[in-house]
Amino acid sequence: MHKLSVAIITFNEESCIEACLDSVAGVADEIIVLDSFSSDKTVQLANSKGAKVFQQKFAGYTQQKQDAVYLCGNDYILALDADEQLSAELLANIQSIKTNGFKEAAYLVNRLNFVGNRAVKTCGWYPDKKIRLWDRKKGAWGGQNPHDKVVMQHGIQAKQLHGDLLHFTYPTLEDMIKQADKFARVAANELKHKNNFYLILKLAFSAPIRFLKSYFIKRGFIDGKLGWLICFHQTREVLLKYFLALKYKWS
């Protein structure tokens, strides 16, 4: 039976870290928490739950998550954000495949995102498929900040797991707006090296296309006012990141 390491990065996560750690307690052989010098009780709470806590300056989402993987003692990694939890069904599925020995190099999960206590399955938010369980010898964190992802070696197909990864990302609508602004600025800093023509085209066309896709094709309208607000602020984030990329480029 393979052993499993859980890898989590944190910064001021005292409101959610205990629930996250409790959700993986039944399947983790070790839990690694890489903290970016939290000023709240995150470190103390993680230690109290038996996690091995390390600290370093935040290196960007992709590098920070990969650094957490480097700290793990086992090859099979289950990566979570601090505001995520395994559903009972997902936990049971991971326990089962772990007991029988991991047969695949990578496994996909469906992430179910919440605004407050409300699960959102429209607006393109579900199934938010992610590779979160994999053999680190055959894959690593990649992608473009802030939208990191696990990238596997060529030809590897990830197997779908049953159950949801519960993502309590936005306690309030205000948190959703703040996160959209933050991600837009991070993405703009990554995009500012693109040529002007590319950025102007993206600024002109990407935002309206995103709204049409999220609100109509992905049925955001079904969720009423909440669906409208989610689609509006998703669109605003896209518009803002290309506007800021041009601003940073020209400043």
Buried (B, 14 or more C-beta within 10 A) or exposed (E): EBEBBBBBBBBBBBBBBBBBBEBBEEBBBBBBBBBBEBEBBBBEBBEEBEBBBEEBEEBBBBBBBBBBBEBBEBBBBBBBBBBBBBBEEBBBBBBEBBEEEBEBBBBBBBBBBBBEEEBBBBBBBBBBEBBBBBBBEEBBBEEEBBEBBBBBEEEBEBBEBEBBBBBBBBBEBEEBBEBBBEBBBBBBBBBBEBEEEEBEEBBEEBBEEBBEBBBEEBBBBEBEEBBBBBBBBBBBBBBBBBBBBBEBBEE
